[in-house]
Amino acid sequence: ALREGIELHIEQTQVQIERVEQAMEKLQARPGRKVCEAMRGLVEEAQHSIGEQDGKGPILDLVIVAGMQRIEHYEIAAYGTDIALAEALGAQEVVNLLMATLAEDKQTDLKLTAVTHHAIIPAAMESAAEQEPSTRKTPHSATARHTLPATDARGPPAARRALPTPPA
C-alpha cells in the first residue's frame, strides 16, 4: 500500500507542478529557480533517517512515512499562505488551482496516516513480538524503548504508540 501511495503521489506532483505553472502565468509572474532551503533540509533529513535503517520492513516504512508527512505538512502550510495571498489579490482562478493542490496534499497526508495505523504499525508490532518473544506477550503490552515524538502531527495519540527497537 505504501509503494502504491508513493507512486500515486509522484503522478500527482507532476499535475501540481502544472497547476503552479498555470497560476504563475495567470499572475504574469516568472517562476524562479531559487532552492527552498527548508524543503532541502526536510528531504536531507528523510534521506539520512532512511539511510540509518538496516534492510527493509515496517520500521523502515515508518521512517519513510514520517519523512513524507513532514514534507506534506510543509507543503500544506505553504499552499495555505499562497492561497491567502491569491485571495488578497483577487485572483480567484489562482486560488482554485492552489486549493486543488492543497486538497490533494491533505488527502495524501490522511492516506499516509491511515496506512500507518492500519498496516505499518501492526506489522511493526508483530515483527517486534516475533523478535522478542520472552519480553512481549502481545504487541500492545510491551514496554518500548523508542517512542515517536509527541509533537508529531501524524494523528491521534494512538498513532504515536511506542515502537520496538529495530534489530541490530
N, C-alpha and C positions, 0 to 999 in steps of 0.2 A: 504494500500500500504506500509506503514511503517513497519508493522509487517512482511509482506512477505519479504521485503528487509532485515530485521534483520535476519530472518530465513535463507535466501539465504546466507547472509554474514557468518553466523555460519558454514554452509556447506563449503563455500569457504575457511574459515580459516583452516579447517581440511586438505584440499588439500594443502594449503600454508605451513602448518607445514610439511607435507610430502616432499614438494619441498625443504624446508630449510634443512631437514634431508638428502636428496639426495645431496644437494650442499655441506654440511659438509662432507659427505662420499667421494665425488669427490675430495675435498680438503684435505682428510685424516686428518680431524680435529674432535675432540670430542666436542659435544655440552656441554656447561656448564650450570649450573643451577643458574647463577647469576641473581638476580632480577633487572630489569631495573627500577630505581627509578623515572625516568621521566614518564614512562608509568604508573607506580603505581600512581603517582600524578595525571595524567590525568584521570585515572579510578576513583580515590577517589573524584576528583573534580566533575566528572559527577554524581557519586552516591550521593554526597552531594546536588548538584543542583536539581536532581530528587527528593530527599527526602524533599526538601523545597516546592514542589508543592502540592497543595491540589487536590486530586482526579485525574481524567483523563481529556483528552480533548486536543485541539490544542496547548495550551500553554505548556503543558507537552510534547507533541510531539516535539515542537520546542526545548525544553531543551534537549530532548533525541538526536535529530539530531545534535545539537550544540556539545554535548559531543562526539558523534560518529565521527563527522567530525574532531574535534581536534585530536582524536586518529588516524584517517585515514591520516591526514596531517603529523603526526609524523612518521607513518609507511612509507609513501611515501618518506619522507626525508631520513629515514634510508635505505630503499632499494636503493635509488639513490646512496648513498655513497657506499653501499655494491657492487652494480653493477660496480661502478668506480674502486673499489679495485680488483674485479674479472677480469675486463678488463686489469688492470695493471699487474696482474699475468698471463695473457694469458689463463685464464680458461673460454673458450667460452661456454662450457656446463653449467657452473655455472651461467654465465651471462644470458643465455637463460632461465634457471629456475627462476632466480630472476626477469627477465624482465616480465615473465608471471604473477608473483605475483604483480609486480608494476602496470602492466596494469589493473589487476583486482581491485586493490586498487583505482586507478584513476577512474575507471568506477563506483565503489561504491560511491566515492565522488560526481561524476556527477549525479548519480541517487538520492542521498540524496538531492542535490541542487534542482533537478527537482521536487521531491515530495514536498519539502518545498515551492517552487514557485507555483506549480500548485494545491496543495491540502491543505497543513498545514496553510500557511499564509492566503489564502482566508477564511478558516474555522475559524481561529483566529479573523480575522477582522469581519466576520459575527457574531461570538459569542459576540464580544465586542459591536457591533452595537445593538444586541438584549438586552444586559445587560444595556446599557447606551443610550436609545433612545432619551433622551432630549438633549444630547450633541453631537450626531452623526447623520448627515444627510445621509452620505454614508460611507462605510468602509474606503475610502481613504481620506475623508475630515476632519477627526477628528484630534484634537491636542492630541498627545500621551504623556504618562508620562514615558514610558520606551523606550529606543532605544537599538538596538544591537550595540556593539562597531564597530566603523568604520574600525577597524583593522581586523575584522573577515574575513576570506577568504572563505566566503560562497557564492560568486557570485557577480554579479554587484550591484551597489548601490540600485537598486530597491529591491533587496533581503534583504536589511538591513533597510527597512521601519520601522517606529515607530510601536511598538506593544502596545496593550492595557494592562492595569494593570489587573492581574487575580483577580477574586472576592475574597473578604476577608472571 
